[in-house]
Amino acid sequence: MTTHNRTLLNNGARAARRNKITKLLHTVFGVDRLRDGQRQVIDSVLDGNDTLAIMPTGSGKSLCYQIPARLLEGTTVVVSPLISLMKDQLEKLTALGVRAAQVNSSLNREEEEAALEGIRSTTHEIVFCTPERLSNPDFLAVLKGVKIGLVVVDEAHCISQWGHDFRPAYLEMAAAIDALGKPPVLALTATATDDVVADIAKQLGRSRMEVINTGIYRPNLHYRVQQVTNNDERYQQARELVQASAGVGIVYAATVKAAEEMQQVLQEAGESVTLYHGKLPAAERKANQDMFMSGERRVMVATNAFGMGIDKPDTRFVIHLQLPANLEAYYQESGRAGRDGQDAACTLLYFQDDKRVQQFFLVKHYPSANDLKMIYEIVRKLCEEGKPTGDVIDQAIGDLPTAKLKVCLKLLKDGKLLRQNRKLEYLVGAAEPSAAAFEELAAIYAGKQERDREALEQMVSYAVSGFCRWKVLLDYFNDEVEGFEKCCRCDNCRNPPQVAEIEIRDDEFEREEPATEPGPQFTAGARVRVPKFDEGTVVSMAADQVTIDFPDGSRRTFLADFVEPA
Ligand SMILES: [Zn+2]
């Protein structure tokens, strides 16, 4: 992808801009200097480019739009999928004295009216909203009344059907942004494969995005896979891992049932634990999340409903009880550990049967040619009475899930069977579609199922691989780290798997079995030394991990190979 629209600044203007940015960093954001990736992204946005930034979590993505929001003319609109995330950002910005507002379903009538009035009078530099809200014609009309300097699409991978966290609400966003007069777009994501990068650009209708990939490598994350052979062993190993790990951590389960069972096991073991999944009442979910975030509970057991927008930088471990659906999901979930840059452990428990659980999830209902035809007919009827919006169609259709309806409408639009005007109303295309046209559109989506299956295979390869875990991740994301050979910290780097030698032996030779050397053992109370951390006292040892108290009051867990008697 290439650069376009670049505002060519001469050296003087560029230097002046840098000075302005530096001043803002010091006076408003309390930051010394930008990291390289941040500077690149901010420069690209200020140059007027549509930009896609792929930056690992914890690398300061928000500054990448907060600085341009201050420097660009007009309001910056930040589209974010989660209301809790918005609230969090808003509070941080307000505390810094940045004028920002949120518009979403959490506001009461007066609050919403005040926020909208603030937009009309251009009081706000930054306005947060959900993708659903951005596609709402009334809200769009308010935004159209003012100059929009930049639209930021957070968690941009959600727009791609090839991504691991596809959200149909994102599909309507491109039309909404275009309706705002095509302001520049900054799309942000923590992970994206080449397929997803291309698809984000395509779905946003910005074919020439400047792609800035700061890389996904985070050497402080120590990856490891432990094989288990049954469910009891799974819970037992997870419990031992939790007990041997210092600090706070998250245990991810693939199902609500597994999450509940795990929580039970940890609770019975006397652990400080709480629970989060989609089937808990909202109030309980929130209370449990708060307990984990505030440090009142040490361990969170959760399904993948717990995640996006969770920022607990001192998370020291993330354990996956089961195989996630793909490496993107795994990287994103495990990457919630160690955002403070300190060492953290990411462990996957792998049980061969898990693949079947994930395959079961894969068999979702994809839209059929019949679904498409049915929806098309309903829209055509509605068009006889006027120009329906998405909401009107949703009401008329009734029992079809909204998410599926959105996918269908998008496919019908892609196939030019429907059109959408600037008020986001739907219009029927001129030509009468043939039956084959619906079949063709449904076939496009069937391709997604195939890709999902391949992605699952790659997740399995990671679990059974004997290579450096980071190498597998970097290869998957097509990420080249200069000079990288291996991380030297994952299980495979520390204990390279022994490859059995295949030799033809004569019977007269005795076969020599390699001696298995037991790792070092330490007992509680022993004085030990760890490079970089100095001397400490052993608290416990479980499997190959030793937990040690240090004189500065910290408690840390190390692989036994790192520990020597003092
Ligand atoms: Zn490694």
Residues whose N, C-alpha, C, O or C-beta is under 5 A from the ligand:
A	BS01	ZN	C468 R469 W470 K486 C487 C488 R489 C490 C493
